[in-house]
Amino acid sequence: MPTISVDKAALFKALGRDYTTEEFDELCFDFGIELDEDTSLTERPIVDGVQEPPQLKIEIPANRYDMLCYEGIQLMLNIFNRKVDAPKYVLKAPAKGELQTITVTKDTARIRPYVSGAILRNIKFDQARYASFIDLQDKLHQNLARHRTLVSIGTHDLDTIKGPFTYEALPPKDIKFAPLNQTKVMNGEQLMDFYDKDKHLGKYLHIIRDSPVYPVIYDSNRDVCSLPPIINGNLSKITLDTKNVFIEVTATDKTKLEVVVNIVVAMFSQYTAEQFTVEPVQIVSEHNGESRQVPDLTPRTTQAEVDYINGCSGLSLTTQEVCTLLTRMSYTARPSKSSPNLIDVDVPITRADVLHQADIMEDVCIAYGFNKLPRAFPKVGATVAAPLAVNKLSDILRLEAAMAGWAEVLPLILCSHDENFGWLNRKDDGKTAVRLANPKTAEYQVVRTTLLPGLLKTIRENKHHSLPMKIFEVSDVAFKDESLERKSRNERHFAAAWYGKTSGFEVVHGLLDRVMAMLQTAFITHEEGLEIKNGNAKGMHYWIEELDDPTYFAGHGASIHAKIAGKDLVIGTFGILHPTVLEKFELKYPVSALEFNVEVFL
């Protein structure tokens, strides 16, 4: 979790009272943050003959981007303490009514396609506010923006530059300006060489260095405002005397772009002459001719169920009581007209982490007080901390397979689309696998629907070991399921693979028989299975039938059928893998594999 250092005296002054270390620690706990250190209790360094003032080092949850600075911490704690109301952020056009514009050229789509902005008018900086302003940007760059790869922030003294602005992408040699805190004019290539060894900026150069075009923001005089995501121009440098701040934010991720803009303007609009007022900027796209006004400071509207909140918390709150508690956490809430069990909730722009009514329920519990929630003890004889049935069964399967001489492996649950389908000679119908929207690499494109790719890749990477190799895995696969809230479901599977100079089919078949015997599922012949299909035999039985599956060698694959709880089920497959499958996974000896669904035995 990020740790934020704030001036102790300034924070207590903003909160309207002095706290002992224990009292403030308790306040932090009640709100869901943590006091890591009070430096007034330790020896503080002396700089230029002056001892550093006492600091409070506060750990902030990774989801609370709105508390990564002093401004956010004091505001949220004051709202929690009912000292102030949650702010109402206002967009206000300049007196003349003409908005500043950023025109986006087509070529920016090649490097960093998204841009947003805002203006803070008549802001008042002092040294502490200026330092906090810079520090918040750095914290957002390191956390939410993933070291500037997703989002980068540029802030400028608007009185030193002139709109309208353009956001362009140009060859490095065509971009010339003096970067921040420098007087020498450089082009894009020279700038990369100049900052190559810089401890602070050098680690960001790779983001655009190898691109044929660099993103750049110009004002109307063709003065460079910034070269995102590396550095701003020196011309528009912000100082303590800056009155009007122009904020431009570029990104490769549109959602995080909006979150970052909202956080910055929400925190520092506290210091504008008209508090919590922001001047919008017009974004004009040359690519499609669209125009939009940013930022959007309208709270998101959602709903939560009172019964759900009470059920999770063990409370019996009324609808109005829930709404009142939510005001302590910066929400605006009211009973819904559509149902007495619903509340309409306005989520503030600073709370991008609120995605589900579970998040709202958690904030209700924080506002009520976790220490005040009802506490219940298990009844005498009740089972406490018992493993889930599926996990208990999985452990039994692991033990049986290990005692039979097989080694357990633990591959990743993500794999490439080809590994999950094409390399196994299977077709993707588009309705089976859960795809990642923005995979980091081609190796992690889908959530596996079978355990076989992981087993085969494990064998591939361990071909130097002696043969035969006998490995197994008991773990989850995932499938799309539109009937569920999350549109997907997990399913526990058991899989094993034999790799050796002979096929080992009989060994895999023997493992299947042993595991099924342990599961008290009796083996019967195919003919007996046909009879059982039409009968009412007691107990659990399984049989195998020949299977025409391109994953397996023709005539050497079988489906596993079972009669469980009166239901006829196809629970899995096993056989000798097809030579083309072995070729894809770079295996030169035969592989026999087994896979079945464990959950049918629960």
Secondary structure, DSSP 8 states (H G I E B T S, - for coil): --EEEEEHHHHHHHHTS---HHHHHHHHHHHT-EEEEEGGGS---EETTEE---EEEEE--TT-GGGSSHHHHHHHHHHHTTSS-----EE---TT---EEEEE-GGGGGT--EEEEEEE-SB---HHHHHHHHHHHHHHHHTTTTTTTSEEEEEEEGGGS-S-EEEEEE-GGG-EE-BTT--S-EEHHHHHHHTTT-TTTGGGGGGTTTSSSEEEEE-TT--EEEETTTEEBSTT---TT---EEEEEEES-HHHHHHHHHHHHHHHGGGBSSTTEEB-EEEEETTT--EEEE-----EEEEEEHHHHHHHHT----HHHHHHHHHTTT-EEEE-SS-TTEEEEEE-TT-TT--SHHHHHHHHHHHH-GGGS------TT---S---HHHHHHHHHHHHHHHTT-EE----SEE-HHHHTGGGT----SSSSEE-SS-SSTTSSEE-SSSHHHHHHHHHHTTTS-S-EEEEEEEEEEEE-TTSTTSEEEEEEEEEEEESSS--HHHHHHHHHHHHHHTTEEE--HHHHHHHHTS---SEEEEEEE---TTEEEEEEEEEEEEETTEEEEEEEEEEE-HHHHHHTT--S-EEEEEEESGGG-
